[in-house]
Amino acid sequence: MPQLDTSTWLTMILSMFLTLFIIFQLKISKHNFYYNPELTTKTPKQSNPWETTWTKIYLPLSLPL
């Protein structure tokens, strides 16, 4: 019965990781990232009605039968 030749596995696995690393680096390098995201994400604070009023939360299990 022939035996499985595993001598090239290490080479294949290392080359696969190297190829994946290069592909991901190329994909990431095509994106434009902002240098300071705080400057672009500042929006005026909007007040929501549920922030100023007190609400009571009833759990389904705490209701009377």
All heavy atoms as a GROMACS GRO file, in nm:
protein
  548
    1MET      N    1   0.085  -0.118   0.000
    1MET     CA    2   0.000   0.000   0.000
    1MET      C    3   0.090   0.125   0.000
    1MET      O    4   0.180   0.136   0.083
    1MET     CB    5  -0.086  -0.002   0.127
    1MET     CG    6  -0.185   0.107   0.134
    1MET     SD    7  -0.311   0.055   0.250
    1MET     CE    8  -0.437   0.166   0.209
    2PRO      N    9   0.062   0.219  -0.091
    2PRO     CA   10   0.151   0.336  -0.098
    2PRO      C   11   0.129   0.430   0.020
    2PRO      O   12   0.019   0.442   0.072
    2PRO     CB   13   0.110   0.403  -0.229
    2PRO     CG   14  -0.027   0.355  -0.258
    2PRO     CD   15  -0.038   0.218  -0.196
    3GLN      N   16   0.235   0.495   0.058
    3GLN     CA   17   0.228   0.588   0.169
    3GLN      C   18   0.208   0.730   0.118
    3GLN      O   19   0.251   0.763   0.007
    3GLN     CB   20   0.356   0.580   0.250
    3GLN     CG   21   0.374   0.444   0.313
    3GLN     CD   22   0.418   0.457   0.456
    3GLN    OE1   23   0.458   0.562   0.498
    3GLN    NE2   24   0.412   0.349   0.529
    4LEU      N   25   0.145   0.812   0.200
    4LEU     CA   26   0.118   0.949   0.162
    4LEU      C   27   0.246   1.032   0.178
    4LEU      O   28   0.308   1.032   0.284
    4LEU     CB   29   0.007   1.006   0.251
    4LEU     CG   30  -0.041   1.147   0.219
    4LEU    CD1   31  -0.098   1.151   0.078
    4LEU    CD2   32  -0.145   1.190   0.318
    5ASP      N   33   0.281   1.101   0.071
    5ASP     CA   34   0.402   1.182   0.074
    5ASP      C   35   0.368   1.320   0.133
    5ASP      O   36   0.295   1.398   0.073
    5ASP     CB   37   0.456   1.197  -0.068
    5ASP     CG   38   0.586   1.275  -0.069
    5ASP    OD1   39   0.652   1.283   0.036
    5ASP    OD2   40   0.618   1.331  -0.176
    6THR      N   41   0.418   1.347   0.252
    6THR     CA   42   0.388   1.473   0.320
    6THR      C   43   0.505   1.569   0.318
    6THR      O   44   0.505   1.669   0.390
    6THR     CB   45   0.348   1.447   0.465
    6THR    OG1   46   0.457   1.380   0.530
    6THR    CG2   47   0.222   1.363   0.472
    7SER      N   48   0.605   1.544   0.237
    7SER     CA   49   0.725   1.628   0.237
    7SER      C   50   0.698   1.767   0.180
    7SER      O   51   0.769   1.862   0.214
    7SER     CB   52   0.837   1.560   0.160
    7SER     OG   53   0.798   1.543   0.025
    8THR      N   54   0.599   1.783   0.095
    8THR     CA   55   0.574   1.914   0.034
    8THR      C   56   0.466   1.993   0.108
    8THR      O   57   0.434   2.105   0.066
    8THR     CB   58   0.531   1.896  -0.112
    8THR    OG1   59   0.414   1.816  -0.115
    8THR    CG2   60   0.639   1.829  -0.193
    9TRP      N   61   0.409   1.937   0.211
    9TRP     CA   62   0.301   2.006   0.281
    9TRP      C   63   0.346   2.136   0.344
    9TRP      O   64   0.275   2.237   0.339
    9TRP     CB   65   0.240   1.915   0.388
    9TRP     CG   66   0.152   1.809   0.331
    9TRP    CD1   67   0.141   1.771   0.201
    9TRP    CD2   68   0.061   1.728   0.404
    9TRP    NE1   69   0.050   1.670   0.188
    9TRP    CE2   70  -0.001   1.640   0.313
    9TRP    CE3   71   0.027   1.718   0.538
    9TRP    CZ2   72  -0.096   1.549   0.350
    9TRP    CZ3   73  -0.068   1.625   0.575
    9TRP    CH2   74  -0.129   1.541   0.481
   10LEU      N   75   0.461   2.137   0.407
   10LEU     CA   76   0.510   2.257   0.472
   10LEU      C   77   0.529   2.369   0.369
   10LEU      O   78   0.490   2.485   0.393
   10LEU     CB   79   0.640   2.229   0.545
   10LEU     CG   80   0.701   2.348   0.618
   10LEU    CD1   81   0.609   2.395   0.730
   10LEU    CD2   82   0.838   2.314   0.670
   11THR      N   83   0.583   2.336   0.256
   11THR     CA   84   0.603   2.435   0.150
   11THR      C   85   0.470   2.489   0.100
   11THR      O   86   0.454   2.610   0.081
   11THR     CB   87   0.681   2.372   0.033
   11THR    OG1   88   0.800   2.312   0.083
   11THR    CG2   89   0.713   2.474  -0.072
   12MET      N   90   0.374   2.402   0.084
   12MET     CA   91   0.243   2.446   0.036
   12MET      C   92   0.173   2.535   0.139
   12MET      O   93   0.112   2.637   0.104
   12MET     CB   94   0.156   2.325   0.004
   12MET     CG   95   0.199   2.247  -0.117
   12MET     SD   96   0.199   2.345  -0.266
   12MET     CE   97   0.026   2.380  -0.280
   13ILE      N   98   0.180   2.497   0.264
   13ILE     CA   99   0.113   2.575   0.368
   13ILE      C  100   0.178   2.711   0.383
   13ILE      O  101   0.109   2.815   0.392
   13ILE     CB  102   0.114   2.497   0.502
   13ILE    CG1  103   0.022   2.376   0.491
   13ILE    CG2  104   0.073   2.587   0.618
   13ILE    CD1  105   0.031   2.281   0.608
   14LEU      N  106   0.310   2.716   0.382
   14LEU     CA  107   0.379   2.845   0.394
   14LEU      C  108   0.353   2.934   0.273
   14LEU      O  109   0.333   3.055   0.287
   14LEU     CB  110   0.529   2.823   0.413
   14LEU     CG  111   0.570   2.764   0.548
   14LEU    CD1  112   0.719   2.739   0.550
   14LEU    CD2  113   0.526   2.852   0.662
   15SER      N  114   0.352   2.876   0.156
   15SER     CA  115   0.324   2.957   0.038
   15SER      C  116   0.179   3.006   0.037
   15SER      O  117   0.150   3.117  -0.009
   15SER     CB  118   0.356   2.878  -0.089
   15SER     OG  119   0.269   2.769  -0.102
   16MET      N  120   0.087   2.925   0.090
   16MET     CA  121  -0.052   2.968   0.099
   16MET      C  122  -0.065   3.087   0.193
   16MET      O  123  -0.133   3.186   0.162
   16MET     CB  124  -0.139   2.854   0.149
   16MET     CG  125  -0.284   2.891   0.166
   16MET     SD  126  -0.375   2.772   0.263
   16MET     CE  127  -0.297   2.787   0.421
   17PHE      N  128   0.000   3.082   0.310
   17PHE     CA  129  -0.006   3.193   0.404
   17PHE      C  130   0.058   3.318   0.346
   17PHE      O  131   0.006   3.429   0.362
   17PHE     CB  132   0.063   3.157   0.536
   17PHE     CG  133  -0.024   3.073   0.626
   17PHE    CD1  134   0.025   2.956   0.679
   17PHE    CD2  135  -0.152   3.113   0.659
   17PHE    CE1  136  -0.054   2.879   0.764
   17PHE    CE2  137  -0.231   3.037   0.742
   17PHE     CZ  138  -0.182   2.919   0.794
   18LEU      N  139   0.166   3.304   0.278
   18LEU     CA  140   0.232   3.418   0.216
   18LEU      C  141   0.142   3.481   0.109
   18LEU      O  142   0.127   3.603   0.102
   18LEU     CB  143   0.365   3.375   0.156
   18LEU     CG  144   0.445   3.485   0.089
   18LEU    CD1  145   0.490   3.588   0.189
   18LEU    CD2  146   0.563   3.426   0.015
   19THR      N  147   0.079   3.399   0.029
   19THR     CA  148  -0.011   3.449  -0.076
   19THR      C  149  -0.131   3.520  -0.014
   19THR      O  150  -0.170   3.628  -0.061
   19THR     CB  151  -0.057   3.333  -0.164
   19THR    OG1  152   0.057   3.263  -0.215
   19THR    CG2  153  -0.142   3.382  -0.278
   20LEU      N  154  -0.190   3.461   0.088
   20LEU     CA  155  -0.304   3.526   0.154
   20LEU      C  156  -0.264   3.658   0.217
   20LEU      O  157  -0.338   3.756   0.210
   20LEU     CB  158  -0.362   3.433   0.260
   20LEU     CG  159  -0.447   3.319   0.207
   20LEU    CD1  160  -0.487   3.226   0.321
   20LEU    CD2  161  -0.570   3.371   0.137
   21PHE      N  162  -0.148   3.662   0.278
   21PHE     CA  163  -0.100   3.785   0.338
   21PHE      C  164  -0.084   3.894   0.232
   21PHE      O  165  -0.127   4.009   0.252
   21PHE     CB  166   0.032   3.759   0.410
   21PHE     CG  167   0.092   3.882   0.471
   21PHE    CD1  168   0.040   3.935   0.588
   21PHE    CD2  169   0.200   3.943   0.411
   21PHE    CE1  170   0.094   4.048   0.644
   21PHE    CE2  171   0.256   4.056   0.466
   21PHE     CZ  172   0.202   4.109   0.584
   22ILE      N  173  -0.025   3.861   0.119
   22ILE     CA  174  -0.005   3.958   0.012
   22ILE      C  175  -0.139   4.005  -0.044
   22ILE      O  176  -0.159   4.125  -0.067
   22ILE     CB  177   0.085   3.898  -0.098
   22ILE    CG1  178   0.227   3.880  -0.045
   22ILE    CG2  179   0.085   3.985  -0.222
   22ILE    CD1  180   0.318   3.803  -0.137
   23ILE      N  181  -0.231   3.913  -0.063
   23ILE     CA  182  -0.362   3.951  -0.117
   23ILE      C  183  -0.435   4.045  -0.021
   23ILE      O  184  -0.491   4.148  -0.063
   23ILE     CB  185  -0.447   3.825  -0.146
   23ILE    CG1  186  -0.391   3.752  -0.267
   23ILE    CG2  187  -0.593   3.861  -0.168
   23ILE    CD1  188  -0.454   3.618  -0.293
   24PHE      N  189  -0.433   4.015   0.109
   24PHE     CA  190  -0.500   4.102   0.204
   24PHE      C  191  -0.432   4.238   0.214
   24PHE      O  192  -0.497   4.341   0.228
   24PHE     CB  193  -0.508   4.036   0.342
   24PHE     CG  194  -0.621   3.938   0.352
   24PHE    CD1  195  -0.596   3.804   0.371
   24PHE    CD2  196  -0.752   3.980   0.342
   24PHE    CE1  197  -0.699   3.713   0.380
   24PHE    CE2  198  -0.857   3.890   0.351
   24PHE     CZ  199  -0.830   3.756   0.370
   25GLN      N  200  -0.300   4.240   0.206
   25GLN     CA  201  -0.230   4.368   0.209
   25GLN      C  202  -0.266   4.453   0.088
   25GLN      O  203  -0.284   4.574   0.100
   25GLN     CB  204  -0.078   4.346   0.213
   25GLN     CG  205  -0.029   4.288   0.343
   25GLN     CD  206  -0.051   4.381   0.459
   25GLN    OE1  207  -0.033   4.502   0.446
   25GLN    NE2  208  -0.094   4.326   0.570
   26LEU      N  209  -0.279   4.392  -0.026
   26LEU     CA  210  -0.316   4.466  -0.146
   26LEU      C  211  -0.459   4.518  -0.136
   26LEU      O  212  -0.490   4.629  -0.178
   26LEU     CB  213  -0.300   4.378  -0.270
   26LEU     CG  214  -0.157   4.351  -0.313
   26LEU    CD1  215  -0.155   4.250  -0.426
   26LEU    CD2  216  -0.088   4.479  -0.354
   27LYS      N  217  -0.548   4.437  -0.079
   27LYS     CA  218  -0.687   4.481  -0.065
   27LYS      C  219  -0.697   4.597   0.035
   27LYS      O  220  -0.770   4.693   0.013
   27LYS     CB  221  -0.775   4.366  -0.018
   27LYS     CG  222  -0.810   4.270  -0.129
   27LYS     CD  223  -0.907   4.168  -0.077
   27LYS     CE  224  -0.969   4.091  -0.187
   27LYS     NZ  225  -1.061   4.167  -0.268
   28ILE      N  226  -0.625   4.587   0.144
   28ILE     CA  227  -0.631   4.691   0.246
   28ILE      C  228  -0.567   4.820   0.196
   28ILE      O  229  -0.613   4.930   0.227
   28ILE     CB  230  -0.565   4.641   0.376
   28ILE    CG1  231  -0.652   4.536   0.442
   28ILE    CG2  232  -0.538   4.755   0.472
   28ILE    CD1  233  -0.591   4.469   0.560
   29SER      N  234  -0.463   4.810   0.116
   29SER     CA  235  -0.393   4.930   0.070
   29SER      C  236  -0.477   5.012  -0.028
   29SER      O  237  -0.448   5.129  -0.050
   29SER     CB  238  -0.260   4.891   0.005
   29SER     OG  239  -0.285   4.822  -0.116
   30LYS      N  240  -0.580   4.955  -0.085
   30LYS     CA  241  -0.665   5.028  -0.179
   30LYS      C  242  -0.769   5.113  -0.110
   30LYS      O  243  -0.835   5.195  -0.173
   30LYS     CB  244  -0.733   4.931  -0.275
   30LYS     CG  245  -0.636   4.865  -0.370
   30LYS     CD  246  -0.707   4.770  -0.462
   30LYS     CE  247  -0.607   4.683  -0.532
   30LYS     NZ  248  -0.567   4.732  -0.660
   31HIS      N  249  -0.787   5.096   0.022
   31HIS     CA  250  -0.887   5.172   0.095
   31HIS      C  251  -0.829   5.305   0.140
   31HIS      O  252  -0.712   5.316   0.174
   31HIS     CB  253  -0.935   5.095   0.217
   31HIS     CG  254  -1.020   4.977   0.182
   31HIS    ND1  255  -1.149   4.990   0.140
   31HIS    CD2  256  -0.993   4.845   0.183
   31HIS    CE1  257  -1.199   4.870   0.115
   31HIS    NE2  258  -1.105   4.781   0.141
   32ASN      N  259  -0.915   5.405   0.144
   32ASN     CA  260  -0.876   5.536   0.195
   32ASN      C  261  -0.927   5.548   0.337
   32ASN      O  262  -1.048   5.544   0.361
   32ASN     CB  263  -0.934   5.648   0.108
   32ASN     CG  264  -0.872   5.648  -0.029
   32ASN    OD1  265  -0.754   5.618  -0.044
   32ASN    ND2  266  -0.950   5.680  -0.130
   33PHE      N  267  -0.836   5.566   0.430
   33PHE     CA  268  -0.872   5.581   0.569
   33PHE      C  269  -0.852   5.725   0.611
   33PHE      O  270  -0.758   5.792   0.568
   33PHE     CB  271  -0.786   5.489   0.658
   33PHE     CG  272  -0.813   5.344   0.636
   33PHE    CD1  273  -0.724   5.265   0.565
   33PHE    CD2  274  -0.927   5.285   0.686
   33PHE    CE1  275  -0.749   5.132   0.543
   33PHE    CE2  276  -0.952   5.151   0.665
   33PHE     CZ  277  -0.863   5.075   0.594
   34TYR      N  278  -0.941   5.774   0.696
   34TYR     CA  279  -0.928   5.909   0.748
   34TYR      C  280  -0.818   5.912   0.854
   34TYR      O  281  -0.802   5.819   0.932
   34TYR     CB  282  -1.059   5.956   0.809
   34TYR     CG  283  -1.169   5.972   0.707
   34TYR    CD1  284  -1.276   5.883   0.703
   34TYR    CD2  285  -1.166   6.074   0.614
   34TYR    CE1  286  -1.376   5.898   0.609
   34TYR    CE2  287  -1.265   6.090   0.520
   34TYR     CZ  288  -1.370   6.001   0.518
   34TYR     OH  289  -1.468   6.016   0.425
   35TYR      N  290  -0.746   6.022   0.857
   35TYR     CA  291  -0.639   6.032   0.956
   35TYR      C  292  -0.694   6.056   1.096
   35TYR      O  293  -0.649   5.999   1.193
   35TYR     CB  294  -0.542   6.144   0.918
   35TYR     CG  295  -0.462   6.110   0.796
   35TYR    CD1  296  -0.479   6.179   0.677
   35TYR    CD2  297  -0.368   6.006   0.800
   35TYR    CE1  298  -0.406   6.146   0.565
   35TYR    CE2  299  -0.295   5.973   0.688
   35TYR     CZ  300  -0.314   6.043   0.570
   35TYR     OH  301  -0.242   6.010   0.460
   36ASN      N  302  -0.795   6.142   1.106
   36ASN     CA  303  -0.854   6.172   1.235
   36ASN      C  304  -1.005   6.156   1.224
   36ASN      O  305  -1.074   6.247   1.178
   36ASN     CB  306  -0.817   6.314   1.277
   36ASN     CG  307  -0.850   6.337   1.422
   36ASN    OD1  308  -0.906   6.249   1.488
   36ASN    ND2  309  -0.817   6.454   1.472
   37PRO      N  310  -1.061   6.044   1.264
   37PRO     CA  311  -1.204   6.023   1.246
   37PRO      C  312  -1.291   6.114   1.332
   37PRO      O  313  -1.408   6.132   1.305
   37PRO     CB  314  -1.224   5.876   1.282
   37PRO     CG  315  -1.108   5.840   1.364
   37PRO     CD  316  -0.994   5.928   1.322
   38GLU      N  317  -1.236   6.174   1.437
   38GLU     CA  318  -1.316   6.262   1.522
   38GLU      C  319  -1.363   6.386   1.446
   38GLU      O  320  -1.467   6.441   1.475
   38GLU     CB  321  -1.236   6.302   1.645
   38GLU     CG  322  -1.210   6.187   1.739
   38GLU     CD  323  -1.125   6.229   1.856
   38GLU    OE1  324  -1.083   6.346   1.862
   38GLU    OE2  325  -1.100   6.144   1.942
   39LEU      N  326  -1.286   6.430   1.350
   39LEU     CA  327  -1.323   6.550   1.277
   39LEU      C  328  -1.441   6.525   1.184
   39LEU      O  329  -1.518   6.617   1.157
   39LEU     CB  330  -1.204   6.598   1.194
   39LEU     CG  331  -1.082   6.644   1.274
   39LEU    CD1  332  -0.968   6.677   1.179
   39LEU    CD2  333  -1.117   6.762   1.360
   40THR      N  334  -1.456   6.405   1.136
   40THR     CA  335  -1.562   6.377   1.040
   40THR      C  336  -1.688   6.323   1.106
   40THR      O  337  -1.792   6.321   1.043
   40THR     CB  338  -1.514   6.277   0.935
   40THR    OG1  339  -1.476   6.157   1.001
   40THR    CG2  340  -1.398   6.332   0.855
   41THR      N  341  -1.680   6.278   1.229
   41THR     CA  342  -1.797   6.215   1.292
   41THR      C  343  -1.868   6.307   1.390
   41THR      O  344  -1.958   6.263   1.459
   41THR     CB  345  -1.756   6.087   1.365
   41THR    OG1  346  -1.659   6.119   1.463
   41THR    CG2  347  -1.701   5.985   1.268
   42LYS      N  348  -1.829   6.434   1.400
   42LYS     CA  349  -1.896   6.523   1.494
   42LYS      C  350  -2.031   6.565   1.438
   42LYS      O  351  -2.040   6.627   1.334
   42LYS     CB  352  -1.810   6.645   1.522
   42LYS     CG  353  -1.690   6.612   1.605
   42LYS     CD  354  -1.631   6.733   1.667
   42LYS     CE  355  -1.517   6.685   1.755
   42LYS     NZ  356  -1.470   6.783   1.843
   43THR      N  357  -2.134   6.529   1.509
   43THR     CA  358  -2.269   6.567   1.472
   43THR      C  359  -2.334   6.631   1.592
   43THR      O  360  -2.301   6.598   1.707
   43THR     CB  361  -2.352   6.444   1.427
   43THR    OG1  362  -2.354   6.350   1.534
   43THR    CG2  363  -2.292   6.380   1.303
   44PRO      N  364  -2.427   6.719   1.571
   44PRO     CA  365  -2.494   6.781   1.687
   44PRO      C  366  -2.576   6.678   1.765
   44PRO      O  367  -2.635   6.588   1.706
   44PRO     CB  368  -2.583   6.888   1.625
   44PRO     CG  369  -2.593   6.852   1.481
   44PRO     CD  370  -2.473   6.771   1.446
   45LYS      N  371  -2.574   6.694   1.894
   45LYS     CA  372  -2.646   6.597   1.978
   45LYS      C  373  -2.795   6.622   1.968
   45LYS      O  374  -2.842   6.732   1.990
   45LYS     CB  375  -2.600   6.613   2.123
   45LYS     CG  376  -2.676   6.529   2.221
   45LYS     CD  377  -2.586   6.430   2.286
   45LYS     CE  378  -2.656   6.357   2.397
   45LYS     NZ  379  -2.753   6.263   2.355
   46GLN      N  380  -2.868   6.519   1.936
   46GLN     CA  381  -3.012   6.529   1.927
   46GLN      C  382  -3.072   6.471   2.054
   46GLN      O  383  -3.032   6.365   2.100
   46GLN     CB  384  -3.064   6.451   1.807
   46GLN     CG  385  -3.016   6.504   1.675
   46GLN     CD  386  -3.062   6.419   1.558
   46GLN    OE1  387  -3.118   6.313   1.578
   46GLN    NE2  388  -3.037   6.466   1.438
   47SER      N  389  -3.166   6.544   2.109
   47SER     CA  390  -3.229   6.492   2.230
   47SER      C  391  -3.346   6.403   2.192
   47SER      O  392  -3.432   6.439   2.112
   47SER     CB  393  -3.278   6.607   2.318
   47SER     OG  394  -3.381   6.672   2.251
   48ASN      N  395  -3.348   6.288   2.249
   48ASN     CA  396  -3.455   6.192   2.226
   48ASN      C  397  -3.555   6.201   2.341
   48ASN      O  398  -3.516   6.225   2.455
   48ASN     CB  399  -3.399   6.050   2.216
   48ASN     CG  400  -3.307   6.035   2.097
   48ASN    OD1  401  -3.331   6.093   1.993
   48ASN    ND2  402  -3.201   5.959   2.114
   49PRO      N  403  -3.682   6.181   2.313
   49PRO     CA  404  -3.780   6.194   2.422
   49PRO      C  405  -3.760   6.092   2.534
   49PRO      O  406  -3.792   6.119   2.648
   49PRO     CB  407  -3.914   6.174   2.352
   49PRO     CG  408  -3.885   6.123   2.216
   49PRO     CD  409  -3.742   6.153   2.186
   50TRP      N  410  -3.705   5.977   2.502
   50TRP     CA  411  -3.688   5.876   2.607
   50TRP      C  412  -3.566   5.903   2.693
   50TRP      O  413  -3.546   5.839   2.794
   50TRP     CB  414  -3.681   5.736   2.547
   50TRP     CG  415  -3.571   5.718   2.449
   50TRP    CD1  416  -3.440   5.692   2.474
   50TRP    CD2  417  -3.582   5.727   2.307
   50TRP    NE1  418  -3.369   5.684   2.359
   50TRP    CE2  419  -3.453   5.705   2.254
   50TRP    CE3  420  -3.687   5.751   2.220
   50TRP    CZ2  421  -3.429   5.706   2.117
   50TRP    CZ3  422  -3.662   5.753   2.085
   50TRP    CH2  423  -3.534   5.730   2.034
   51GLU      N  424  -3.482   5.998   2.657
   51GLU     CA  425  -3.367   6.030   2.740
   51GLU      C  426  -3.407   6.121   2.857
   51GLU      O  427  -3.344   6.118   2.961
   51GLU     CB  428  -3.258   6.098   2.657
   51GLU     CG  429  -3.188   6.003   2.563
   51GLU     CD  430  -3.081   6.072   2.482
   51GLU    OE1  431  -3.070   6.196   2.490
   51GLU    OE2  432  -3.009   6.002   2.411
   52THR      N  433  -3.509   6.204   2.838
   52THR     CA  434  -3.544   6.300   2.942
   52THR      C  435  -3.655   6.248   3.035
   52THR      O  436  -3.668   6.298   3.146
   52THR     CB  437  -3.592   6.431   2.878
   52THR    OG1  438  -3.701   6.401   2.791
   52THR    CG2  439  -3.479   6.494   2.798
   53THR      N  440  -3.733   6.155   2.991
   53THR     CA  441  -3.842   6.107   3.076
   53THR      C  442  -3.805   5.973   3.138
   53THR      O  443  -3.729   5.895   3.080
   53THR     CB  444  -3.971   6.090   2.994
   53THR    OG1  445  -3.948   5.997   2.889
   53THR    CG2  446  -4.014   6.222   2.934
   54TRP      N  447  -3.862   5.950   3.255
   54TRP     CA  448  -3.836   5.825   3.324
   54TRP      C  449  -3.936   5.722   3.277
   54TRP      O  450  -4.057   5.748   3.272
   54TRP     CB  451  -3.849   5.847   3.474
   54TRP     CG  452  -3.822   5.723   3.553
   54TRP    CD1  453  -3.701   5.673   3.585
   54TRP    CD2  454  -3.920   5.635   3.608
   54TRP    NE1  455  -3.716   5.559   3.658
   54TRP    CE2  456  -3.849   5.533   3.674
   54TRP    CE3  457  -4.058   5.632   3.608
   54TRP    CZ2  458  -3.913   5.430   3.739
   54TRP    CZ3  459  -4.122   5.528   3.674
   54TRP    CH2  460  -4.049   5.428   3.739
   55THR      N  461  -3.888   5.607   3.241
   55THR     CA  462  -3.978   5.499   3.199
   55THR      C  463  -3.952   5.377   3.285
   55THR      O  464  -3.838   5.349   3.323
   55THR     CB  465  -3.956   5.462   3.051
   55THR    OG1  466  -3.821   5.423   3.032
   55THR    CG2  467  -3.990   5.578   2.960
   56LYS      N  468  -4.059   5.306   3.314
   56LYS     CA  469  -4.046   5.184   3.391
   56LYS      C  470  -4.055   5.066   3.296
   56LYS      O  471  -4.144   5.061   3.212
   56LYS     CB  472  -4.157   5.175   3.496
   56LYS     CG  473  -4.138   5.060   3.590
   56LYS     CD  474  -4.239   5.065   3.702
   56LYS     CE  475  -4.214   4.951   3.798
   56LYS     NZ  476  -4.308   4.952   3.909
   57ILE      N  477  -3.963   4.973   3.311
   57ILE     CA  478  -3.960   4.856   3.224
   57ILE      C  479  -4.019   4.738   3.302
   57ILE      O  480  -3.971   4.705   3.411
   57ILE     CB  481  -3.817   4.825   3.179
   57ILE    CG1  482  -3.760   4.942   3.100
   57ILE    CG2  483  -3.812   4.699   3.095
   57ILE    CD1  484  -3.615   4.931   3.068
   58TYR      N  485  -4.121   4.679   3.246
   58TYR     CA  486  -4.183   4.562   3.308
   58TYR      C  487  -4.132   4.436   3.241
   58TYR      O  488  -4.139   4.423   3.118
   58TYR     CB  489  -4.335   4.568   3.293
   58TYR     CG  490  -4.399   4.675   3.375
   58TYR    CD1  491  -4.429   4.798   3.320
   58TYR    CD2  492  -4.426   4.653   3.509
   58TYR    CE1  493  -4.488   4.896   3.395
   58TYR    CE2  494  -4.485   4.751   3.587
   58TYR     CZ  495  -4.516   4.872   3.529
   58TYR     OH  496  -4.572   4.968   3.605
   59LEU      N  497  -4.082   4.349   3.319
   59LEU     CA  498  -4.041   4.220   3.266
   59LEU      C  499  -4.163   4.130   3.253
   59LEU      O  500  -4.254   4.137   3.336
   59LEU     CB  501  -3.939   4.154   3.358
   59LEU     CG  502  -3.806   4.228   3.370
   59LEU    CD1  503  -3.719   4.159   3.473
   59LEU    CD2  504  -3.736   4.231   3.237
   60PRO      N  505  -4.168   4.046   3.153
   60PRO     CA  506  -4.285   3.958   3.138
   60PRO      C  507  -4.308   3.867   3.257
   60PRO      O  508  -4.420   3.837   3.293
   60PRO     CB  509  -4.256   3.877   3.012
   60PRO     CG  510  -4.151   3.951   2.939
   60PRO     CD  511  -4.076   4.030   3.041
   61LEU      N  512  -4.201   3.826   3.323
   61LEU     CA  513  -4.218   3.734   3.435
   61LEU      C  514  -4.261   3.804   3.563
   61LEU      O  515  -4.306   3.740   3.658
   61LEU     CB  516  -4.086   3.658   3.460
   61LEU     CG  517  -4.045   3.564   3.347
   61LEU    CD1  518  -3.908   3.503   3.378
   61LEU    CD2  519  -4.147   3.455   3.327
   62SER      N  520  -4.247   3.937   3.567
   62SER     CA  521  -4.284   4.008   3.689
   62SER      C  522  -4.429   4.056   3.688
   62SER      O  523  -4.475   4.115   3.784
   62SER     CB  524  -4.192   4.127   3.709
   62SER     OG  525  -4.212   4.220   3.605
   63LEU      N  526  -4.501   4.034   3.579
   63LEU     CA  527  -4.640   4.075   3.574
   63LEU      C  528  -4.728   3.980   3.655
   63LEU      O  529  -4.701   3.861   3.664
   63LEU     CB  530  -4.689   4.075   3.428
   63LEU     CG  531  -4.624   4.179   3.336
   63LEU    CD1  532  -4.670   4.157   3.192
   63LEU    CD2  533  -4.661   4.319   3.380
   64PRO      N  534  -4.834   4.033   3.716
   64PRO     CA  535  -4.923   3.945   3.795
   64PRO      C  536  -5.002   3.852   3.702
   64PRO      O  537  -5.031   3.888   3.588
   64PRO     CB  538  -5.015   4.041   3.869
   64PRO     CG  539  -5.004   4.168   3.794
   64PRO     CD  540  -4.873   4.172   3.725
   65LEU      N  541  -5.036   3.738   3.755
   65LEU     CA  542  -5.112   3.642   3.673
   65LEU      C  543  -5.258   3.673   3.670
   65LEU      O  544  -5.319   3.724   3.756
   65LEU     CB  545  -5.090   3.500   3.725
   65LEU     CG  546  -4.946   3.450   3.709
   65LEU    CD1  547  -4.933   3.314   3.774
   65LEU    CD2  548  -4.912   3.439   3.563
   0.00000   0.00000   0.00000
